[in-house]
Amino acid sequence: MGSVNMESLSPIILSLVTFIPAAGGLLILLIPRRDRDIRIFALVISLLAFVASLHLPVHLHRNLAGFQFEIDKPWIAHPNIHYHMGIDGISVWLIVLTTFLTPLCVLISWTSVHERVKEFFILLLLLETALIGVFTALDLFLFYFFWEATLIPMALLIGMYGHGRRVYAAVKYFLFTMVASVFMLAAILWLYAKTGSFQFVDIQNAIRNGNVPGFGTAALWLFLGFFIAFAVKVPLFPLHTWLPDAHVEAPTAGSVLLAGVLLKMGTYGLVRFSLGLFPDQARRNAPWIMVLALIGIIYGALVSLVQPNMKKLIAYSSVSHLGFVVLGIFSFTTAGLNGAMFVMLAHGVATGALFMLAGILYERRHTYEISDFGGLATPMPKYAAFFLFIVLASVGLPLLNGFIGEFLVLSGAFQANPWYGILGATGVIWSAGYLLWMYQRVFFGKVKYEVNNALPDLNLRERAALWPAAVAALVMGVAPLVWLSAIDPAVQTALAPLTQMASRMVGQ
């Protein structure tokens, strides 16, 4: 009976997972302004979305290529827009990552948000729906709708609940990503004008079969249109300047979702659309893209090394880590692309946890300056232990989640070009330098300021937010095949046109 119910759930499960948070956000409007009730309701809704999302990896047919759990309904007749959703091994874990981090964001924001609590949790849940929609949409209009829908709640979260120059950071984030998205919109509209469809699979087949008039001359511009939108979101050097401001001024929950999921929209777009629709252009433009990725890896790490602000250090580390993802994607190797997908997930868990830990300290001291701390391991031993564990995961210690992805990416980069692998590997060394040095300055030595002696250690709510991230970091490091077994078939499908192209070039 259970299996029958599960089968009957499959056609609607993607809609449920996507819209449970938005529905919950709208229901919060009906709750009286009792802050505790709002927080509990937001936590319940976000946990419900997480439990529903677990249906996807559990019932995913891991050996099948192509999209699963598809739902395709005509939505608007003219233009021809469909409500078309589906997932494969590339998108399934990004959805689970989103639903996994959101309840932790609710917990970590429990006492840090004091004003407009109702609006805060509505924005958080609406953002979750928009993020999941990006990873499930198979109609390019629907994809663009969700892509733009992530902008508003995130900009409002930064602008309304952030610190310091929060309005400046929110406007900068909004303008950077909005302007870049216009290039993608132009490319989408050109494809629709030539094919009469927004459907991803239809457009992909039309391109592969040579049925798109004028595609040969427009291909480079179309590729760049999508690429610019994704590169700003990643963010790829030198389009990264909005990220440190957004991270430093954002509330803790905003930083967690920004680093954990929002940046992955860019790398997901590179895999799904840049490689999926334009494999020829992806291969031709790979050399300069990989150079930018390598610059991002090394530049992000070196800038992190000199940061006096803990949150800015973690923000620049994201520029470095996401450089690894782009390097893996454009190596066009199975190891590189599998590794890129794994780094996306590992970075989401580890860096999300680092931002939670930084936020916990900010609640106690209202500063992110590393020089304001020192010797915290004495008054806060549990906090220090969690912080060290997550730092080691982020550095890439074997048996923790950071190691597997970076190892696979560097393997793929070496196969593509040994110099890419060598230069990329220096990023691993730098990351150990800046993270461990930060840890040493914050936690070791004598307590420099008397006020730090009285800092309370982690309470039960904070431990409840951190334990899932720590457990995930360990399990992903010990049993990576749980994730990779779903990712690999989708990666092989994505790489198939590129390997055929490479063999043709060798044959010529």
Backbone torsions as a table, in degrees:
resi	resn	phi	psi	omega
1	MET	NA	-41.7	-179.8
2	GLY	-59.3	-42.2	-177.7
3	SER	-66.7	-35.9	177.8
4	VAL	-62.0	-44.0	179.5
5	ASN	-62.0	-40.5	179.5
6	MET	-63.6	-42.1	179.9
7	GLU	-63.7	-40.6	-178.8
8	SER	-70.0	-22.9	179.2
9	LEU	-76.7	-27.3	-171.8
10	SER	-54.7	-43.6	-178.1
11	PRO	-64.2	-25.2	-176.1
12	ILE	-110.4	-1.5	-171.7
13	ILE	-62.7	-38.3	-179.0
14	LEU	-65.1	-40.0	177.3
15	SER	-64.7	-39.9	178.7
16	LEU	-61.7	-52.2	-177.4
17	VAL	-59.7	-40.8	-176.6
18	THR	-68.6	-43.1	-168.4
19	PHE	-104.0	-4.8	174.2
20	ILE	-56.4	-47.3	-179.5
21	PRO	-62.5	-42.6	-179.4
22	ALA	-64.2	-41.9	177.6
23	ALA	-61.3	-42.3	177.5
24	GLY	-62.1	-40.8	178.1
25	GLY	-60.8	-41.1	178.9
26	LEU	-68.4	-36.0	178.4
27	LEU	-66.0	-30.0	178.4
28	ILE	-59.7	-29.4	177.0
29	LEU	-56.3	-30.6	-176.2
30	LEU	-84.3	-13.8	-177.2
31	ILE	-79.4	134.5	175.7
32	PRO	-58.7	158.1	-174.1
33	ARG	-75.5	58.4	170.0
34	ARG	-101.7	110.7	-169.4
35	ASP	-56.8	-39.5	-177.1
36	ARG	-65.2	-41.2	178.9
37	ASP	-62.9	-40.9	-179.7
38	ILE	-63.3	-44.0	-179.1
39	ARG	-63.6	-44.2	-179.5
40	ILE	-63.5	-43.3	-179.0
41	PHE	-63.8	-43.5	178.9
42	ALA	-61.4	-39.7	178.9
43	LEU	-65.1	-43.2	-179.9
44	VAL	-62.8	-45.2	-179.6
45	ILE	-62.2	-45.7	-178.2
46	SER	-66.5	-34.6	175.9
47	LEU	-69.0	-37.0	177.8
48	LEU	-62.3	-42.7	178.2
49	ALA	-63.9	-38.6	179.0
50	PHE	-64.7	-45.9	179.6
51	VAL	-62.0	-42.9	178.9
52	ALA	-62.3	-38.5	-177.6
53	SER	-67.6	-23.9	179.4
54	LEU	-66.1	-20.6	175.3
55	HIS	-58.2	-33.4	-172.9
56	LEU	-66.9	-56.2	179.2
57	PRO	-68.3	-30.5	-179.1
58	VAL	-66.4	-39.7	-175.5
59	HIS	-103.9	8.2	176.2
60	LEU	-71.2	130.3	174.8
61	HIS	-79.9	102.2	-166.4
62	ARG	-72.1	-20.0	-177.9
63	ASN	-91.3	-5.5	-176.8
64	LEU	-91.3	133.9	170.1
65	ALA	-82.9	166.2	178.5
66	GLY	90.0	-179.7	-173.1
67	PHE	-92.1	146.9	-179.5
68	GLN	-126.7	168.7	-177.0
69	PHE	54.7	34.0	-174.3
70	GLU	-71.1	144.2	169.4
71	ILE	-135.5	126.6	-174.1
72	ASP	-137.5	103.7	-180.0
73	LYS	-124.9	134.0	173.7
74	PRO	-58.0	135.2	-175.2
75	TRP	-113.9	-57.0	178.0
76	ILE	-125.3	131.0	-174.8
77	ALA	-72.1	-47.6	-178.8
78	HIS	-131.8	113.8	-3.1
79	PRO	-67.8	166.7	-172.2
80	ASN	-78.4	86.7	-176.7
81	ILE	-111.6	132.9	-179.5
82	HIS	-114.8	147.7	166.9
83	TYR	-85.2	86.9	-172.8
84	HIS	-119.8	116.1	-179.6
85	MET	-128.9	151.7	177.8
86	GLY	-176.2	161.0	179.9
87	ILE	-135.6	161.3	169.7
88	ASP	-137.6	-167.2	-176.5
89	GLY	-65.2	-20.9	179.3
90	ILE	-74.7	-39.3	-174.3
91	SER	-94.6	-22.2	-170.5
92	VAL	-61.2	-43.0	-176.2
93	TRP	-75.9	-24.7	176.6
94	LEU	-69.5	-33.0	175.4
95	ILE	-66.8	-45.8	-179.9
96	VAL	-63.8	-38.8	177.6
97	LEU	-59.6	-41.9	179.7
98	THR	-62.9	-47.8	-177.7
99	THR	-72.9	-23.1	177.9
100	PHE	-73.4	-42.1	-175.1
101	LEU	-77.9	-28.1	-174.4
102	THR	-63.2	-46.1	176.8
103	PRO	-60.8	-33.7	178.2
104	LEU	-66.7	-35.3	176.0
105	CYS	-65.2	-39.0	177.9
106	VAL	-62.8	-45.9	-179.4
107	LEU	-62.8	-43.9	-174.2
108	ILE	-72.2	-19.5	-179.5
109	SER	-96.4	6.4	-171.3
110	TRP	-54.4	-47.2	-176.7
111	THR	-110.9	-9.0	-175.4
112	SER	-83.0	-20.1	177.6
113	VAL	-102.7	117.3	-174.9
114	HIS	-110.3	-31.3	-177.4
115	GLU	-110.8	148.4	179.7
116	ARG	49.6	49.3	-177.1
117	VAL	-64.0	-41.7	-179.1
118	LYS	-58.7	-48.2	-178.2
119	GLU	-63.6	-36.7	-179.4
120	PHE	-59.6	-49.1	-175.7
121	PHE	-74.8	-28.6	173.1
122	ILE	-62.9	-47.0	179.7
123	LEU	-61.5	-40.8	-179.1
124	LEU	-62.3	-43.4	-178.1
125	LEU	-73.0	-36.7	175.9
126	LEU	-64.6	-37.8	177.2
127	LEU	-63.2	-39.6	179.1
128	GLU	-61.1	-45.3	178.3
129	THR	-59.9	-44.8	-179.2
130	ALA	-62.6	-40.4	-179.7
131	LEU	-64.8	-45.6	179.7
132	ILE	-63.5	-39.1	179.4
133	GLY	-59.8	-37.3	177.6
134	VAL	-58.7	-40.8	-175.3
135	PHE	-82.0	-13.2	-177.9
136	THR	-106.5	-21.8	-172.2
137	ALA	-69.4	130.9	176.6
138	LEU	-115.2	3.8	171.9
139	ASP	-105.7	128.0	-171.8
140	LEU	-64.5	-31.5	176.5
141	PHE	-67.2	-44.6	179.1
142	LEU	-62.8	-41.3	177.6
143	PHE	-59.5	-46.3	-178.8
144	TYR	-66.3	-36.9	177.3
145	PHE	-58.8	-50.0	180.0
146	PHE	-67.7	-38.3	179.5
147	TRP	-56.2	-48.0	179.4
148	GLU	-72.4	-30.4	-178.5
149	ALA	-65.8	-22.1	177.6
150	THR	-72.3	-23.4	-174.2
151	LEU	-64.1	-46.2	-168.4
152	ILE	-67.8	-53.7	-179.7
153	PRO	-61.3	-37.9	-179.7
154	MET	-67.2	-43.0	178.5
155	ALA	-62.4	-39.3	179.0
156	LEU	-69.5	-37.9	177.2
157	LEU	-61.1	-42.9	179.1
158	ILE	-68.9	-47.8	-174.0
159	GLY	-69.2	-33.0	-176.2
160	MET	-93.3	-32.9	-170.3
161	TYR	-119.7	5.8	-176.9
162	GLY	-82.5	-166.2	-177.8
163	HIS	-115.5	167.6	167.6
164	GLY	46.0	-116.9	-176.3
165	ARG	-87.0	53.0	-171.2
166	ARG	-68.2	-36.6	-179.2
167	VAL	-68.1	-42.5	176.6
168	TYR	-58.3	-46.0	-178.3
169	ALA	-64.8	-40.1	-178.9
170	ALA	-66.4	-43.6	-179.9
171	VAL	-66.1	-41.5	179.8
172	LYS	-62.4	-45.7	177.4
173	TYR	-59.2	-45.9	-176.1
174	PHE	-64.3	-46.5	-176.8
175	LEU	-66.7	-45.7	-179.6
176	PHE	-55.9	-52.6	-172.8
177	THR	-76.7	-30.6	179.3
178	MET	-68.7	-48.1	-178.8
179	VAL	-63.0	-42.6	180.0
180	ALA	-62.8	-34.7	-178.2
181	SER	-67.3	-24.9	-179.5
182	VAL	-62.2	-35.9	178.0
183	PHE	-62.6	-41.0	178.4
184	MET	-66.5	-40.2	178.9
185	LEU	-60.0	-42.2	178.8
186	ALA	-61.1	-41.8	179.3
187	ALA	-65.9	-40.6	179.2
188	ILE	-63.1	-44.3	-179.1
189	LEU	-66.1	-36.4	176.2
190	TRP	-62.2	-45.3	-179.9
191	LEU	-63.1	-39.0	179.0
192	TYR	-66.0	-40.6	-179.3
193	ALA	-61.4	-33.1	-176.4
194	LYS	-89.6	-27.2	-174.7
195	THR	-110.6	-19.2	-177.2
196	GLY	72.9	16.5	-177.3
197	SER	-144.3	146.5	170.3
198	PHE	-99.5	-1.9	-174.2
199	GLN	-69.6	126.1	-177.4
200	PHE	-56.8	-48.6	-175.7
201	VAL	-67.2	-40.3	178.6
202	ASP	-61.6	-44.9	-179.7
203	ILE	-66.0	-41.8	179.2
204	GLN	-59.9	-46.2	179.6
205	ASN	-65.3	-40.4	179.9
206	ALA	-62.5	-41.2	178.6
207	ILE	-65.4	-45.2	-177.3
208	ARG	-65.9	-32.5	-178.8
209	ASN	-89.3	2.7	178.7
210	GLY	70.8	28.8	-176.4
211	ASN	-100.5	17.0	179.4
212	VAL	-109.0	108.6	-177.1
213	PRO	-61.1	134.3	176.6
214	GLY	75.4	8.8	-175.3
215	PHE	-65.0	-36.9	-176.2
216	GLY	-56.8	-43.5	-178.1
217	THR	-79.4	-26.7	-176.2
218	ALA	-93.2	-10.8	-169.5
219	ALA	-55.5	-45.7	-177.7
220	LEU	-61.9	-43.6	-178.3
221	TRP	-68.3	-36.4	176.6
222	LEU	-64.7	-45.8	178.5
223	PHE	-57.6	-46.1	-178.7
224	LEU	-67.4	-33.6	177.4
225	GLY	-59.4	-49.4	175.8
226	PHE	-66.1	-43.2	-173.0
227	PHE	-62.0	-41.6	-178.4
228	ILE	-61.7	-44.1	179.3
229	ALA	-60.5	-42.9	-178.0
230	PHE	-73.4	-38.8	-176.8
231	ALA	-65.4	-36.9	177.4
232	VAL	-67.1	-37.9	-177.9
233	LYS	-72.1	-29.2	-173.2
234	VAL	-56.8	-50.8	-9.2
235	PRO	-94.0	141.3	-179.7
236	LEU	-91.4	138.2	174.6
237	PHE	-56.6	135.1	5.3
238	PRO	-101.0	27.3	-176.4
239	LEU	-97.6	22.8	-168.6
240	HIS	-97.7	-1.6	-165.2
241	THR	-66.3	-18.8	178.4
242	TRP	-73.9	-23.7	-168.2
243	LEU	-68.9	-50.5	-178.4
244	PRO	-59.0	-41.2	178.4
245	ASP	-61.7	-46.6	-178.3
246	ALA	-61.4	-44.0	-178.5
247	HIS	-65.4	-47.1	-173.4
248	VAL	-66.3	-37.6	-176.6
249	GLU	-88.4	-16.8	-176.4
250	ALA	-69.4	152.3	169.3
251	PRO	-66.2	164.4	-174.5
252	THR	-56.3	-46.1	-179.0
253	ALA	-62.1	-37.2	177.7
254	GLY	-63.2	-43.5	178.7
255	SER	-64.0	-40.1	-179.2
256	VAL	-62.3	-48.2	-179.4
257	LEU	-72.7	-31.9	177.9
258	LEU	-64.1	-51.1	-179.6
259	ALA	-73.9	-40.7	-172.1
260	GLY	-72.6	-38.3	-172.2
261	VAL	-127.7	-45.1	-171.3
262	LEU	-60.2	-41.1	179.3
263	LEU	-65.3	-28.5	-178.9
264	LYS	-71.6	-17.6	173.6
265	MET	-58.0	-39.6	-179.7
266	GLY	-66.6	-47.6	-178.3
267	THR	-70.2	-35.7	174.6
268	TYR	-61.1	-43.2	179.1
269	GLY	-61.8	-38.4	177.7
270	LEU	-60.9	-43.2	-178.9
271	VAL	-70.7	-49.0	-172.3
272	ARG	-72.3	-46.3	-170.7
273	PHE	-103.3	-48.1	-178.0
274	SER	-64.0	-44.6	176.3
275	LEU	-80.1	-38.2	-173.8
276	GLY	-69.4	-38.5	-177.1
277	LEU	-98.3	-29.6	-173.2
278	PHE	-128.2	58.0	-176.8
279	PRO	-60.5	-36.3	-179.0
280	ASP	-64.1	-47.9	179.6
281	GLN	-68.0	-34.8	178.0
282	ALA	-59.9	-43.9	-179.4
283	ARG	-68.1	-40.5	-178.5
284	ARG	-67.2	-35.0	-176.9
285	ASN	-94.3	-1.4	-176.2
286	ALA	-56.6	-41.5	-175.3
287	PRO	-56.6	-49.1	-177.9
288	TRP	-73.5	-28.6	177.0
289	ILE	-67.2	-41.1	179.8
290	MET	-68.0	-33.4	175.3
291	VAL	-63.1	-43.5	177.3
292	LEU	-62.7	-38.9	178.8
293	ALA	-63.1	-43.6	179.8
294	LEU	-65.3	-40.9	176.6
295	ILE	-60.9	-42.3	178.9
296	GLY	-61.1	-42.6	179.3
297	ILE	-59.4	-50.2	-174.1
298	ILE	-76.5	-43.8	-179.2
299	TYR	-62.7	-47.6	-179.9
300	GLY	-58.3	-40.3	-179.2
301	ALA	-69.1	-43.9	-178.2
302	LEU	-67.0	-38.5	178.2
303	VAL	-68.3	-36.9	176.0
304	SER	-59.5	-36.9	-175.2
305	LEU	-61.5	-29.0	-175.1
306	VAL	-106.3	8.7	-177.4
307	GLN	-75.8	129.0	174.1
308	PRO	-84.1	-12.3	-175.4
309	ASN	-104.9	124.2	-175.0
310	MET	-59.6	-42.6	-176.4
311	LYS	-70.8	-36.4	178.1
312	LYS	-68.5	-36.3	176.7
313	LEU	-59.5	-46.4	-180.0
314	ILE	-66.2	-35.7	179.4
315	ALA	-63.3	-47.0	179.7
316	TYR	-68.3	-27.4	175.9
317	SER	-64.4	-28.9	176.7
318	SER	-65.9	-38.9	176.5
319	VAL	-58.7	-41.8	-179.7
320	SER	-67.8	-47.6	-177.0
321	HIS	-66.4	-38.5	179.8
322	LEU	-70.9	-23.6	171.6
323	GLY	-60.2	-37.5	175.8
324	PHE	-59.8	-41.6	-178.3
325	VAL	-61.9	-48.0	-179.2
326	VAL	-64.3	-38.8	177.6
327	LEU	-60.0	-43.9	179.3
328	GLY	-65.8	-41.4	-177.8
329	ILE	-62.7	-45.5	-173.8
330	PHE	-90.4	9.8	168.8
331	SER	-78.8	-19.1	-179.9
332	PHE	55.7	35.9	175.8
333	THR	-119.2	154.5	178.8
334	THR	-60.0	-46.1	-179.4
335	ALA	-62.4	-43.4	-177.1
336	GLY	-64.0	-44.2	-177.2
337	LEU	-74.3	-39.3	173.4
338	ASN	-59.6	-43.9	179.7
339	GLY	-63.7	-40.3	179.0
340	ALA	-59.9	-44.7	178.5
341	MET	-62.6	-39.4	-177.5
342	PHE	-70.9	-38.2	177.4
343	VAL	-62.9	-37.9	178.0
344	MET	-56.9	-45.1	-178.5
345	LEU	-71.8	-44.9	-177.8
346	ALA	-64.2	-41.1	178.8
347	HIS	-64.4	-39.9	178.5
348	GLY	-58.5	-43.1	-178.7
349	VAL	-72.7	-51.3	-172.3
350	ALA	-71.2	-47.6	-177.9
351	THR	-72.3	-33.6	172.5
352	GLY	-57.8	-43.3	179.1
353	ALA	-67.5	-37.9	177.3
354	LEU	-60.9	-41.0	178.3
355	PHE	-68.0	-35.6	175.9
356	MET	-63.0	-43.4	180.0
357	LEU	-64.2	-41.4	177.2
358	ALA	-63.5	-38.9	179.4
359	GLY	-65.6	-37.6	177.8
360	ILE	-60.8	-42.2	179.9
361	LEU	-68.9	-37.0	179.7
362	TYR	-64.3	-37.9	178.1
363	GLU	-59.7	-32.6	-177.3
364	ARG	-85.4	-36.0	-172.7
365	ARG	-118.3	-14.2	-179.3
366	HIS	56.7	39.2	173.5
367	THR	-153.5	148.1	173.8
368	TYR	-109.9	2.3	-176.4
369	GLU	-69.0	124.7	-177.8
370	ILE	-61.9	-34.0	-177.7
371	SER	-67.5	-15.6	179.0
372	ASP	-81.7	-3.6	-177.9
373	PHE	-116.8	-162.0	-176.1
374	GLY	129.4	128.1	177.3
375	GLY	71.9	19.8	-175.5
376	LEU	-67.9	-16.7	179.1
377	ALA	-61.4	-24.1	-179.3
378	THR	-73.8	-54.9	179.2
379	PRO	-77.5	-21.5	-173.4
380	MET	-130.3	65.4	-175.1
381	PRO	-65.0	-39.2	-179.8
382	LYS	-66.2	-43.1	177.7
383	TYR	-60.2	-44.0	-179.0
384	ALA	-62.7	-38.0	-180.0
385	ALA	-67.2	-45.1	176.7
386	PHE	-59.7	-45.6	-177.1
387	PHE	-60.8	-43.9	-179.3
388	LEU	-63.3	-42.2	-178.9
389	PHE	-61.2	-45.2	-178.7
390	ILE	-70.3	-37.1	175.8
391	VAL	-60.1	-44.2	-179.8
392	LEU	-65.6	-35.3	176.3
393	ALA	-65.1	-41.5	-178.4
394	SER	-69.9	-33.4	178.9
395	VAL	-68.7	-30.1	-179.3
396	GLY	102.5	37.2	176.2
397	LEU	-67.7	133.0	177.4
398	PRO	-53.5	144.5	-176.0
399	LEU	79.1	1.1	170.4
400	LEU	-117.4	165.3	-164.2
401	ASN	-67.4	-24.9	-178.5
402	GLY	-67.3	-26.5	-172.9
403	PHE	-69.7	-47.9	-171.6
404	ILE	-59.2	-51.9	-175.9
405	GLY	-62.6	-46.5	-178.5
406	GLU	-65.2	-37.5	178.0
407	PHE	-61.8	-45.5	180.0
408	LEU	-66.3	-41.7	179.2
409	VAL	-61.2	-46.3	-179.0
410	LEU	-66.3	-34.8	174.8
411	SER	-60.3	-47.2	179.1
412	GLY	-64.4	-39.5	179.8
413	ALA	-65.4	-39.8	176.5
414	PHE	-61.0	-40.4	178.7
415	GLN	-64.3	-38.0	-178.9
416	ALA	-72.0	-45.1	179.7
417	ASN	-165.8	120.6	-176.8
418	PRO	-54.3	-34.1	-179.2
419	TRP	-66.6	-34.7	175.9
420	TYR	-60.2	-44.0	-179.5
421	GLY	-64.9	-42.3	-178.2
422	ILE	-64.8	-48.2	-179.1
423	LEU	-66.4	-39.8	178.0
424	GLY	-62.0	-37.6	-178.0
425	ALA	-64.0	-27.3	178.2
426	THR	-63.7	-28.2	178.3
427	GLY	-61.1	-34.0	178.1
428	VAL	-64.8	-40.9	-179.4
429	ILE	-66.6	-46.4	179.5
430	TRP	-60.1	-40.6	-177.2
431	SER	-63.2	-37.7	175.4
432	ALA	-62.3	-38.8	-179.0
433	GLY	-62.9	-54.3	-173.0
434	TYR	-72.6	-35.0	-178.4
435	LEU	-74.0	-44.0	-179.0
436	LEU	-70.2	-33.9	177.5
437	TRP	-67.5	-40.9	175.5
438	MET	-59.3	-45.7	-178.1
439	TYR	-60.2	-43.2	-178.6
440	GLN	-61.9	-43.3	-177.2
441	ARG	-69.6	-31.6	-176.5
442	VAL	-83.6	-36.4	-167.4
443	PHE	-111.3	-24.8	-173.8
444	PHE	-101.0	170.5	-178.2
445	GLY	82.1	-168.1	179.6
446	LYS	-81.0	154.3	174.5
447	VAL	-69.5	116.2	-172.3
448	LYS	-76.5	-35.4	-175.3
449	TYR	-120.6	133.1	-174.7
450	GLU	-57.2	-34.6	-178.2
451	VAL	-59.7	-29.9	-179.0
452	ASN	-71.4	-21.8	178.6
453	ASN	-64.7	-26.5	-175.4
454	ALA	-96.0	5.3	-177.6
455	LEU	-66.8	129.1	178.6
456	PRO	-73.5	147.3	176.8
457	ASP	-75.8	-178.4	-176.9
458	LEU	-58.7	134.9	172.5
459	ASN	-90.9	178.7	-174.1
460	LEU	-62.7	-41.4	-179.3
461	ARG	-63.6	-43.1	-179.7
462	GLU	-66.6	-38.0	176.9
463	ARG	-66.2	-36.3	178.5
464	ALA	-64.1	-30.9	178.0
465	ALA	-77.5	-33.5	-173.5
466	LEU	-87.8	-32.8	-176.9
467	TRP	-58.1	-46.2	-179.1
468	PRO	-59.2	-39.2	179.6
469	ALA	-66.3	-41.1	179.8
470	ALA	-65.8	-42.8	179.4
471	VAL	-64.4	-43.2	179.0
472	ALA	-60.4	-41.4	179.9
473	ALA	-61.7	-38.2	180.0
474	LEU	-73.4	-47.6	-176.9
475	VAL	-64.1	-39.7	178.1
476	MET	-63.7	-32.5	178.9
477	GLY	-76.4	-34.4	-176.5
478	VAL	-84.7	-37.4	-175.3
479	ALA	-127.1	62.9	-175.8
480	PRO	-66.2	-20.7	-177.1
481	LEU	-67.3	-21.4	174.7
482	VAL	-56.4	-40.3	-179.8
483	TRP	-85.8	-46.7	-172.9
484	LEU	-67.1	-28.4	-179.1
485	SER	-65.5	-28.7	176.0
486	ALA	-84.3	-34.4	-176.0
487	ILE	-72.2	-40.6	-168.4
488	ASP	-59.6	-46.6	179.7
489	PRO	-59.0	-38.7	179.2
490	ALA	-68.3	-36.4	177.7
491	VAL	-64.8	-42.4	178.9
492	GLN	-61.2	-40.1	177.8
493	THR	-64.0	-42.6	-179.3
494	ALA	-65.8	-34.2	-176.6
495	LEU	-84.0	-16.9	-173.7
496	ALA	-52.9	-50.3	-179.9
497	PRO	-63.1	-32.0	-178.3
498	LEU	-72.5	-38.3	178.8
499	THR	-70.4	-36.8	176.2
500	GLN	-62.6	-41.0	180.0
501	MET	-64.3	-42.1	-179.9
502	ALA	-63.7	-41.3	179.7
503	SER	-66.9	-34.3	177.0
504	ARG	-66.1	-40.9	-179.7
505	MET	-65.6	-38.4	176.7
506	VAL	-65.2	-40.7	-179.7
507	GLY	-63.7	-33.2	179.4
508	GLN	-74.3	NA	NA
